[in-house]
Every structure is written in structure tokens, then in C-alpha cells.
């Protein structure tokens, strides 16, 4: 049985009508803590986006240097992902996750003490390295809490932490920087992770494959879950996973450009950095319901079709590209704001499906490996390429030109998901004719 066939088989099996029915209080608490840690992780990751203007003003950095700061942060995450992924396959996921949380929280606190570019880079590298533990482990943890039918909804909740964390980073960072200085923003952002780590230490870690169907041979073919590096590379034997990785790289390239939106609005329309950061924070918060609605509807209507999720991602990515093209091309501030809101809501509508396809295109025992590898090859590489590219183009031309990297990348990602959907549809037709 192929991966796509087993995927369809798993998801056509009857499940309980509610994703939360029959779960213990520990499951609910575990969900809450994992999501809360995700918010804090994203806040610590994105808070620098609201501080680019004051940091540039104090140190006189070029845009390319600021972009490199983000790129090095991402490189640290690329290094950390396989490290934490390896240890989580062999030891307790909870212990590995807690270690990462403490590393990134302490590093985030320490960033506020930096006195130059080297100090900023060093602590941001440590922050990025520690956050790789969460990004590698959280998806497999959540997949083991919820049945396949409702995982897309759960991962829509999981992806909402990106918007909440980014919004908190922009709003908190912009306000704290204006009132108390940019260093204080890092002090405020670093503390919550430590408190949440203590709480998570008191919860139970779910067992691998706990919510998968017992009859699913792929989910039981490696029950120990203790994989070698060579065994982990088996994820590349699954074509659906590989296609999804290619699309994710371009999608996350577009997402990374988001860090430049406050600076773009500040420069293009001559409004204060605090106001520009506040606008993006409000946009992310106001568009939160889109992710929940999209996750719920797609779980009900599309999960039975192996082509449904990639087709869903393709359509929303193309629409987001169109919206951001219009936002960045207009000379009118209000029009730009409107289409930034539309673009943000559009790609957020299908955001949960990004993670769903990472964990559902491979067997259960490979999920941690699949997530770790996807971090390296998608958001990781995108986080290196995009900030450097935008910074270089901004210094060479203007930020108003460089920011178009975002919608172009959304368009390419959509094209790859179209290919994924067409191949999945053809596979469905071949199966039905045999």
C-alpha cells in the first residue's frame, strides 16, 4: 500500500464525531501548553521585526546586516532541528523539548544585554537553536493526541500560534521599544517560556502513534520509534512528502518577508514604526478566525480526498499572491492596508493544512523525523535565503521593490501544490479503475 493510499484509508475510517470526545484533562492541558509555548516561541522569533527601526538607529546597521541577523537565526534553527529531532527519536520528547525551551528563553532574555552586532548575533543564534526543539517535536506530539479525521483542525489551532505570537511580538515590541527602549522588549519576551516549561514538565507525554488506527501497518512498522539517522531519511521515499517540501520552501520564503512589512509601511508611507508595527499586529489578530474556519471546513469537506488538501493550499496561495501584489504596488496607504489584510487572511485560511500534510504523508513512526527535516529544508532554507535576498535588493534598489519577493514566492508555491493535487487526483482515478 502506498503512502497516499494509506493516507486515504486512515482518513476514511469512521471516527468519533468530536475531536475532543474521550480525551482526558491531561490531553486538554497538553494541547494548551504546547500551543502556548508555540505563541511564546513565535513571539521570541518575530519580536526583532518590530525592533528593526530602533536597532538600526542605535547601531547604524545596513538592511543587509539586519537581514543577515535573521538568516543566522534561521541557520541556528536548521542546525538545531536534526539535533533535537535525533534525540527526540531516541529519548523522551518531553525532556528534549524542555531543554530547548530553556535554551531559547534564556537566550532571548540575554539579547537585551547585547552591545553590538556580534552580541545580537550570538544570542539570536542561541534563540534560534533552542526554538528548533519546539518546531521539531510539537507536531508529532499533537498528532499523537488526536485522531486523523480532526488533525487538520488541530493543526489549524497549532498554526494560529504563529499569528498570535507574531502579533504579540509586533504590538509588544513596538510599544515597549517606544516607551522603555528596544532592549526591554527582549527581557519581557524571554520570561514566559520558562514558566510554561515548568508547567509542561508536570504533564504526561503521549505515546507515539497512540491515536492511529491499529490496522494501519505503516503506523506500527517501527513500534520503538528509536530511529537511526539513516532510517529517518526514509521520509524521502514518499513522493507526496517531497512535493510538499518543495512547495513549503517557497511558501515560507513568502512568509519570511512578513518581517519587513512594518519597515515597508514606515518607509513607503512615512508613518511611525510603532504605528506600522501596531497595524500588522492588529491584522494578524483580526484574521485569526480565518484559520479556524478554514481548518474546520477543510476537515469536514476535503480530508476524504487525497487531492483535497494540496488543492486547498494551491488556491489560497495564489489568492494571497494576488492580494500582496496589489498591496505593494499601490501608492495609497489605505488600499495597501486593505490588501495586506486580505492577503494575510487568505494564506491563514489554509495554514493548518501545511503541518497536516507534513505528518500525514509519512508513517507515524517517521513524523518527528519528517517534521525536523521539513524545518531544515523549508522554513530553514527560506529563513536564510529570504532575509538576505530582501536586504540585498533593498540596499541595491529599495524596500518597495524587494518586498515583491513575497507574492512571487506565494505564486510559485501555489503552482507546486497544483502539481501535487493533480498527481494525487490521477492516482485516485487509477485506483478506482483497478
C-alpha positions as CSV (number, residue, x, y, z in Angstrom):
1,X,0.0,0.0,0.0
2,X,1.4,3.4,-0.9
3,X,1.6,6.4,1.4
4,X,-1.2,8.2,-0.4
5,X,-3.4,5.1,-0.3
6,X,-2.8,4.5,3.4
7,X,-3.5,8.2,3.9
8,X,-6.9,7.9,2.3
9,X,-7.6,4.7,4.1
10,X,-6.8,6.2,7.5
11,X,-9.0,9.2,6.9
12,X,-12.0,7.3,5.5
13,X,-12.2,5.2,8.7
14,X,-15.1,6.3,11.0
15,X,-14.0,8.3,13.9
16,X,-15.8,10.0,16.9
17,X,-17.8,13.0,15.9
18,X,-15.8,15.4,18.0
19,X,-12.0,15.7,18.2
20,X,-12.2,16.3,21.9
21,X,-14.6,13.5,22.9
22,X,-13.0,10.9,25.1
23,X,-9.9,12.9,25.8
24,X,-8.5,13.2,29.3
25,X,-7.9,16.5,31.1
26,X,-4.2,15.9,30.6
27,X,-4.8,16.0,26.8
28,X,-6.5,19.3,27.0
29,X,-3.8,20.7,29.3
30,X,-1.1,19.3,27.0
31,X,-2.8,20.9,24.0
32,X,-3.0,24.3,25.8
33,X,0.7,24.2,26.9
34,X,2.0,23.2,23.5
35,X,0.1,26.0,21.8
36,X,1.1,28.5,24.5
37,X,4.7,27.5,24.0
38,X,4.3,28.0,20.3
39,X,3.0,31.5,20.9
40,X,6.0,32.4,23.0
41,X,8.4,30.7,20.6
42,X,7.0,32.8,17.7
43,X,7.0,35.9,19.8
44,X,10.7,35.5,20.6
45,X,11.3,34.7,17.0
46,X,9.5,37.6,15.4
47,X,10.0,40.3,18.0
48,X,13.0,41.6,16.2
49,X,10.6,42.6,13.3
50,X,9.2,45.4,15.5
51,X,12.6,46.4,16.6
52,X,14.4,46.8,13.2
53,X,14.0,50.5,13.1
54,X,15.3,51.3,16.7
55,X,18.1,48.8,16.4
56,X,19.2,50.3,13.0
57,X,19.0,53.8,14.5
58,X,21.2,52.8,17.5
59,X,23.9,50.8,15.7
60,X,23.7,52.1,12.1
61,X,23.3,48.7,10.6
62,X,22.5,48.3,6.9
63,X,19.4,46.4,5.8
64,X,21.6,43.6,4.6
65,X,23.1,43.3,8.1
66,X,19.6,43.3,9.6
67,X,18.6,40.6,7.1
68,X,21.7,38.6,8.0
69,X,20.7,38.7,11.6
70,X,17.5,36.9,10.7
71,X,19.4,34.5,8.4
72,X,21.8,33.4,11.1
73,X,18.9,32.9,13.5
74,X,17.4,30.6,10.9
75,X,20.7,28.7,10.3
76,X,20.8,28.0,14.0
77,X,17.3,26.5,13.7
78,X,18.5,24.4,10.8
79,X,21.3,23.0,12.9
80,X,19.1,22.5,15.9
81,X,16.2,20.7,14.1
82,X,18.1,17.5,13.3
83,X,19.9,17.6,16.6
84,X,16.6,17.8,18.6
85,X,14.8,15.5,16.2
86,X,17.5,12.8,16.6
87,X,17.4,13.0,20.4
88,X,13.6,13.0,20.5
89,X,13.6,9.8,18.4
90,X,15.8,8.1,21.0
91,X,14.8,9.7,24.3
92,X,11.8,11.4,25.9
93,X,10.3,14.0,23.7
94,X,9.3,16.0,26.8
95,X,12.8,16.2,28.2
96,X,14.3,17.3,24.8
97,X,11.5,19.9,24.4
98,X,12.0,21.3,27.8
99,X,15.8,21.6,27.2
100,X,15.1,23.6,24.0
101,X,12.6,25.9,25.8
102,X,15.1,26.8,28.5
103,X,17.8,27.5,25.9
104,X,15.7,29.8,23.8
105,X,14.1,31.6,26.8
106,X,17.5,32.4,28.5
107,X,19.0,33.5,25.1
108,X,16.0,35.8,24.4
109,X,16.4,37.4,27.8
110,X,20.1,37.8,27.2
111,X,19.6,39.5,23.8
112,X,18.6,42.6,25.6
113,X,22.2,42.9,27.0
114,X,23.8,43.0,23.6
115,X,26.1,45.9,22.9
116,X,26.8,45.4,19.2
117,X,26.2,43.2,16.1
118,X,28.3,40.3,17.4
119,X,26.3,40.2,20.7
120,X,23.0,40.4,18.9
121,X,24.0,37.6,16.5
122,X,25.3,35.3,19.3
123,X,22.1,35.5,21.4
124,X,19.8,35.3,18.3
125,X,21.7,32.2,17.2
126,X,21.1,30.6,20.6
127,X,17.4,31.6,20.5
128,X,17.0,30.0,17.0
129,X,18.8,26.8,18.1
130,X,16.6,26.4,21.2
131,X,13.4,27.0,19.3
132,X,14.2,24.2,16.9
133,X,13.3,21.8,19.7
134,X,9.7,23.0,19.7
135,X,9.3,23.1,15.9
136,X,10.7,19.6,15.6
137,X,8.6,17.9,18.4
138,X,5.3,19.8,18.7
139,X,3.6,18.5,15.5
140,X,4.3,14.8,16.3
141,X,3.2,15.4,19.9
142,X,-0.1,16.9,18.8
143,X,-0.6,14.1,16.1
144,X,-0.4,11.6,18.9
145,X,-3.2,13.4,20.8
146,X,-5.8,13.5,18.0
147,X,-7.4,11.1,15.5
148,X,-6.6,11.6,11.8
149,X,-10.0,12.9,10.9
150,X,-9.6,16.0,13.1
151,X,-5.8,16.6,12.9
152,X,-6.3,19.3,10.2
153,X,-8.4,21.3,12.7
154,X,-5.9,20.7,15.5
155,X,-3.1,21.9,13.3
156,X,-5.1,24.9,12.3
157,X,-5.1,25.7,16.0
158,X,-1.4,25.0,16.1
159,X,-0.7,27.4,13.2
160,X,-2.7,30.1,14.8
161,X,0.1,30.4,17.4
162,X,2.1,31.9,14.5
163,X,-0.3,34.8,14.1
164,X,-0.8,35.3,17.9
165,X,2.9,35.2,18.6
166,X,3.8,37.5,15.7
167,X,1.0,39.9,16.7
168,X,2.2,39.9,20.3
169,X,5.8,40.5,19.2
170,X,4.8,43.4,16.9
171,X,2.5,45.0,19.4
172,X,4.6,44.4,22.5
173,X,7.9,45.1,20.8
174,X,6.7,48.3,19.2
175,X,5.1,49.6,22.3
176,X,7.9,48.6,24.8
177,X,10.6,49.9,22.4
178,X,8.8,53.3,22.2
179,X,8.3,53.5,26.0
180,X,11.3,51.8,27.5
181,X,13.7,51.0,24.8
182,X,14.2,48.0,22.5
183,X,16.3,46.0,25.0
184,X,13.4,45.8,27.4
185,X,11.3,44.1,24.8
186,X,13.7,41.1,24.8
187,X,13.5,40.9,28.6
188,X,9.7,40.8,28.5
189,X,9.6,38.2,25.7
190,X,12.0,35.8,27.4
191,X,10.3,35.1,30.7
192,X,7.0,33.3,29.7
193,X,8.8,30.3,28.2
194,X,10.5,29.5,31.5
195,X,7.2,29.5,33.3
196,X,5.5,27.3,30.7
197,X,8.4,24.9,30.7
198,X,7.7,24.3,34.4
199,X,4.1,23.6,33.7
200,X,4.7,21.3,30.8
201,X,7.1,19.3,33.0
202,X,4.1,18.2,35.1
203,X,2.1,16.8,32.1
204,X,2.3,13.3,30.5
205,X,3.8,12.8,27.1
206,X,1.6,10.9,24.6
207,X,2.8,7.6,23.2
208,X,3.9,7.5,19.5
209,X,1.0,6.5,17.2
210,X,-1.4,6.4,20.1
211,X,-4.4,7.8,18.0
212,X,-3.7,6.0,14.8
213,X,-5.8,3.1,13.6
214,X,-4.5,-0.3,14.9
215,X,-4.9,-1.8,11.5
216,X,-2.6,0.8,9.9
217,X,0.6,-1.2,9.2
218,X,2.7,1.8,8.4
219,X,2.0,3.3,11.8
220,X,3.1,0.1,13.5
221,X,6.0,-1.0,11.4
222,X,8.6,0.6,13.7
223,X,7.0,0.5,17.1
224,X,10.0,1.5,19.1
225,X,10.4,4.9,17.4
226,X,14.1,4.8,18.1
227,X,15.4,5.6,14.6
228,X,18.9,5.9,13.3
229,X,19.8,8.9,11.1
230,X,19.7,6.6,8.0
231,X,16.3,5.2,9.0
232,X,15.0,8.8,9.4
233,X,15.8,9.5,5.8
234,X,13.1,7.1,4.7
235,X,10.8,10.1,4.5
236,X,12.2,10.8,1.1
237,X,10.7,7.6,-0.2
238,X,7.3,9.2,-0.1
239,X,6.7,11.4,-3.2
240,X,3.8,13.3,-1.6
241,X,6.1,14.4,1.2
242,X,8.8,15.6,-1.2
243,X,6.4,17.6,-3.3
244,X,5.0,19.2,-0.2
245,X,8.5,20.2,0.9
246,X,9.2,22.0,-2.3
247,X,6.0,24.0,-2.0
248,X,6.7,24.7,1.6
249,X,10.1,26.2,0.8
250,X,8.5,28.9,-1.4
251,X,5.6,29.4,1.0
252,X,7.9,30.1,3.9
253,X,10.1,32.3,1.7
254,X,7.0,34.5,1.3
255,X,6.1,34.2,5.0
256,X,9.6,35.4,6.0
257,X,9.1,38.6,4.0
258,X,6.4,39.4,6.6
259,X,9.1,40.6,9.0
260,X,9.7,43.6,6.6
261,X,6.1,44.8,6.4
262,X,6.4,47.3,9.3
263,X,9.6,48.8,7.8
264,X,7.9,48.8,4.3
265,X,4.9,50.8,5.6
266,X,7.2,53.1,7.6
267,X,9.4,54.0,4.6
268,X,6.8,53.9,1.8
269,X,4.2,56.0,3.6
270,X,6.2,57.9,6.2
271,X,4.3,56.7,9.3
272,X,5.9,55.9,12.7
273,X,7.4,52.5,13.2
274,X,5.2,52.0,16.3
275,X,2.1,52.6,14.2
276,X,3.2,50.4,11.4
277,X,4.0,47.5,13.8
278,X,0.7,48.0,15.5
279,X,-1.2,47.8,12.2
280,X,0.4,44.4,11.3
281,X,-0.3,43.1,14.9
282,X,-3.9,44.1,14.6
283,X,-4.2,42.5,11.2
284,X,-2.8,39.2,12.5
285,X,-5.2,39.2,15.4
286,X,-8.3,40.2,13.4
287,X,-7.6,37.5,10.8
288,X,-7.3,34.7,13.4
289,X,-10.8,33.3,12.8
290,X,-9.9,32.6,9.1
291,X,-7.5,29.8,10.2
292,X,-10.1,28.1,12.5
293,X,-12.9,28.4,9.9
294,X,-10.6,27.0,7.1
295,X,-9.3,24.2,9.3
296,X,-12.8,23.1,10.3
297,X,-14.4,23.3,6.9
298,X,-11.4,21.5,5.2
299,X,-11.5,18.8,7.8
300,X,-15.2,18.2,7.0
301,X,-15.1,18.6,3.3
302,X,-11.7,17.8,2.0
303,X,-9.9,15.2,4.1
304,X,-11.6,12.3,2.3
305,X,-9.9,13.3,-0.9
306,X,-6.2,12.8,-1.2
307,X,-6.0,15.8,-3.6
308,X,-8.2,18.0,-1.4
309,X,-5.6,19.5,0.9
310,X,-2.9,20.3,-1.7
311,X,-5.7,21.9,-3.9
312,X,-6.8,23.9,-0.9
313,X,-3.3,25.2,-0.3
314,X,-2.8,26.0,-4.0
315,X,-5.9,28.1,-4.3
316,X,-5.2,30.1,-1.1
317,X,-1.6,30.7,-2.1
318,X,-2.5,32.1,-5.5
319,X,-5.1,34.4,-4.0
320,X,-2.6,35.6,-1.4
321,X,-0.1,36.3,-4.1
322,X,-2.6,38.5,-5.9
323,X,-3.6,40.4,-2.8
324,X,0.0,41.1,-1.8
325,X,0.9,42.2,-5.4
326,X,-1.8,44.8,-5.2
327,X,-0.9,45.8,-1.6
328,X,2.8,46.5,-2.5
329,X,2.1,48.1,-5.9
330,X,-0.4,50.8,-4.8
331,X,0.6,54.3,-3.8
332,X,-2.4,54.6,-1.4
333,X,-1.9,53.7,2.2
334,X,-5.4,52.6,2.9
335,X,-5.5,50.4,-0.2
336,X,-2.2,48.8,0.8
337,X,-3.6,48.1,4.3
338,X,-6.8,46.6,2.9
339,X,-4.9,44.1,0.6
340,X,-2.4,43.2,3.3
341,X,-5.3,42.3,5.5
342,X,-6.9,40.3,2.6
343,X,-3.6,38.5,1.8
344,X,-3.0,37.7,5.5
345,X,-6.5,36.3,5.9
346,X,-6.2,34.3,2.7
347,X,-3.0,32.4,3.4
348,X,-4.1,32.0,7.0
349,X,-7.3,30.2,5.9
350,X,-5.3,27.1,4.9
351,X,-2.4,27.4,7.3
352,X,-3.2,24.3,9.4
353,X,-3.0,22.2,6.3
354,X,0.7,22.9,6.0
355,X,1.5,20.8,9.0
356,X,-1.2,18.3,8.4
357,X,0.5,17.2,5.1
358,X,3.9,17.0,6.8
359,X,2.7,14.4,9.3
360,X,0.1,12.7,7.1
361,X,2.3,12.0,4.1
362,X,4.6,9.7,6.1
363,X,4.0,6.8,8.6
364,X,3.5,7.6,12.3
365,X,7.0,6.5,13.3
366,X,8.6,9.0,10.9
367,X,6.6,12.0,12.0
368,X,9.3,13.6,14.2
369,X,11.9,13.0,11.5
370,X,9.6,14.4,8.8
371,X,9.0,17.5,10.9
372,X,12.6,18.1,11.7
373,X,13.7,17.6,8.1
374,X,10.9,19.8,6.8
375,X,12.2,22.6,9.1
376,X,15.6,22.3,7.7
377,X,14.6,22.2,4.0
378,X,11.7,24.6,4.0
379,X,11.3,27.2,6.7
380,X,15.0,26.8,7.5
381,X,16.4,27.4,4.0
382,X,13.7,30.1,3.3
383,X,14.7,31.8,6.5
384,X,18.3,32.1,5.2
385,X,17.5,33.0,1.6
386,X,14.6,35.4,2.1
387,X,16.1,37.9,4.6
388,X,19.4,38.1,2.8
389,X,17.7,38.5,-0.6
390,X,15.3,41.1,0.6
391,X,18.0,43.0,2.4
392,X,20.3,42.9,-0.7
393,X,17.6,44.0,-3.0
394,X,16.5,46.8,-0.6
395,X,20.1,48.2,-0.4
396,X,20.6,47.9,-4.1
397,X,17.2,49.2,-5.2
398,X,14.6,49.9,-2.5
399,X,12.5,48.0,0.1
400,X,9.4,48.8,-2.1
401,X,11.0,46.7,-4.8
402,X,12.5,44.0,-2.6
403,X,9.2,43.2,-0.8
404,X,7.8,41.7,-4.0
405,X,9.8,38.6,-3.3
406,X,6.8,37.7,-1.0
407,X,4.0,37.5,-3.6
408,X,6.2,35.9,-6.2
409,X,7.1,33.1,-3.8
410,X,3.4,32.5,-2.9
411,X,2.7,32.1,-6.6
412,X,5.4,29.5,-7.1
413,X,4.2,27.6,-4.0
414,X,0.7,27.5,-5.4
415,X,2.0,26.1,-8.7
416,X,3.8,23.2,-6.9
417,X,0.7,22.4,-4.9
418,X,-1.3,22.3,-8.1
419,X,1.1,19.6,-9.4
420,X,0.7,17.7,-6.1
421,X,-3.1,17.9,-6.4
422,X,-3.1,16.8,-10.0
423,X,-0.9,13.8,-9.3
424,X,-3.0,12.8,-6.3
425,X,-6.2,13.1,-8.4
426,X,-4.7,10.9,-11.1
427,X,-3.6,8.4,-8.5
428,X,-7.2,8.4,-7.2
429,X,-8.6,7.7,-10.7
430,X,-6.1,4.9,-11.3
431,X,-7.0,3.3,-8.0
432,X,-10.8,3.5,-8.8
433,X,-10.3,1.9,-12.2
434,X,-8.4,-1.1,-10.9
